[in-house]
Amino acid sequence: MSSPALLVEGITKAFGNHVAVDDISFEVPRGVVYGILGPNGAGKSTTLRMINDIIAPDSGKITILDGMTPGGAAAQRIGYLPEERGLYPKMKVAEIIEFMGELRGLTRADARKRGGAWLERLGLAEWTKNKVQDLSKGMQQKVQFAAALIHEPDIVILDEPWSGLDPINADVLRTTVDEIRDAGRTVLFSTHQMEQAEKVVDAVCIIARGKKILDGNLREIKRTYESAGWIALAWGEPGKSAEVLATKTLIAETRAPLGPDADAEVRLAAGATSDQLLRELLQASVALRKFEVLSPSLHQIFVEKVGAEAAVAHRTEAA
């Protein structure tokens, strides 16, 4: 079995008396899209900067690919898009892509060829001779995205990559992330936009106030929440369902349906299962038109797990 793309073990980072990252651990398998998610100020960017050796953790250990630690050797195999974009505004678009490629060890000719291909792919081919300052914020972001990928890194790290992108360019970014994963490489990104993350991630680490709240495979996390979550129901004869839905050992709560094709949505009681509910409804001769275990969104899981108050960034004092 191959080693993970990234292994983070108990990293902590404080700035003065504020603990930005507090004993966080997670493992990123190879060939996946992994999201570090949480509200602004949760410690996401600080975590990515430690992985990139921009700052060092106060304690803990980071292992990259085959036993490397953050530093020069690992950097050659990482593509990094920082939250604070860093392009030279007076350089031409083609020139800065070429320059970034050479910094990553490419020859000038190879950097020019790869840069041109990326600019074409991202819809920027006609802007190659323009200065960076002539581009919109979203277009500049795509230029820096190309610069992070030009050397075909094994791990791509993107800090708040959807910030400032319109819906069309957000789709372009998501498509490119999918292609990187399909090629067997690993993408690690941070965002507070749960809706964007849910469209691309395979696994997540959710953090709030510098602490890990939840991590794991997204599908498995959702399956866990589905088992004790809401079920949408629709039936032909309302009267026959009433007795079953009044059973306190089965149903904890009933609400009006959020979707247009259901008659009600119910939340299972503690210890009850969807199989039990279905069996009881069928035994009561309820003519079911719909029985759907509703899958919670990533945002709903986050709010339920940490609460609205915990989703707000607060200072955490060092001991």
GISUL-V765709 format. One record per backbone hydrogen bond with DSSP energy under -1.0 kcal/mol. NH is the residue of the N-H (numbers start at 1). CO is the residue of the C=O. If there is no record, write none. Layout:
NH|CO / NH|CO
This chain:
5|28 / 6|28 / 7|63 / 8|26 / 9|61 / 11|24 / 12|59 / 13|21 / 15|18 / 18|15 / 19|316 / 20|13 / 21|13 / 22|210 / 24|11 / 26|8 / 28|6 / 34|187 / 35|203 / 36|189 / 37|205 / 38|191 / 42|39 / 47|43 / 48|44 / 49|45 / 50|46 / 51|47 / 52|48 / 53|50 / 54|49 / 55|49 / 58|12 / 59|12 / 61|9 / 63|7 / 64|68 / 65|5 / 67|65 / 68|64 / 75|71 / 76|72 / 77|74 / 78|75 / 79|155 / 81|157 / 91|88 / 93|130 / 94|128 / 96|92 / 97|93 / 98|94 / 99|95 / 100|96 / 101|97 / 102|98 / 103|99 / 104|100 / 105|102 / 106|101 / 111|107 / 112|108 / 113|109 / 114|110 / 115|111 / 116|112 / 117|113 / 118|114 / 119|115 / 120|116 / 121|117 / 122|118 / 123|120 / 124|119 / 127|124 / 128|125 / 130|127 / 132|91 / 133|89 / 134|131 / 135|132 / 140|136 / 141|137 / 142|138 / 143|139 / 144|140 / 145|141 / 146|142 / 147|143 / 148|144 / 150|146 / 152|149 / 155|77 / 156|186 / 157|79 / 158|188 / 159|81 / 160|190 / 163|160 / 165|162 / 170|166 / 171|167 / 172|168 / 173|169 / 174|170 / 175|171 / 176|172 / 177|173 / 178|174 / 179|175 / 180|176 / 181|177 / 182|178 / 183|179 / 184|181 / 185|180 / 186|154 / 187|32 / 188|156 / 189|34 / 190|158 / 191|36 / 194|192 / 197|193 / 198|194 / 200|197 / 201|197 / 202|33 / 203|33 / 204|216 / 205|35 / 206|214 / 207|37 / 208|211 / 210|42 / 211|208 / 213|206 / 214|206 / 216|204 / 218|202 / 221|217 / 222|218 / 223|219 / 224|220 / 225|221 / 226|222 / 227|223 / 229|226 / 231|266 / 232|292 / 233|264 / 234|290 / 236|287 / 241|238 / 245|241 / 246|242 / 247|244 / 250|247 / 251|247 / 252|267 / 253|267 / 255|265 / 263|233 / 264|233 / 265|255 / 266|231 / 267|253 / 268|229 / 269|250 / 272|269 / 277|273 / 278|274 / 279|275 / 280|276 / 281|277 / 282|278 / 283|279 / 284|280 / 285|282 / 286|281 / 288|286 / 289|234 / 290|234 / 292|232 / 294|230 / 301|297 / 302|298 / 303|299 / 304|300 / 305|301 / 306|302 / 307|303 / 312|309 / 318|17
